[in-house]
Amino acid sequence: MEETRLRSLVKAVTYRICVTIIAFLIAYWATESVEKSIQVIVMYLAGSMIIYYIHERIYANFIKWGLEDDNNECNERKTQNA
């Protein structure tokens, strides 16, 4: 069975909600302040997005491991079927 894009999107969103709630609870436990906990979460979410973007750009531009071109895949299939 193949996973649909919608399922992947829903999993990503629900994961992010769970992680954010847990981070908020930890921040609240540490600060005992809703306002400070919200500030922590805002910084956490902004920082996570920035780090994720940088990580993706590094992989896209410098790390070629795990990439295959379309011609290579076709050639491998032809070799296997021969």
Secondary structure as UniProt FT lines:
FT   HELIX           5..31
FT   HELIX           34..62
FT   TURN            65..66
FT   HELIX           70..81
//
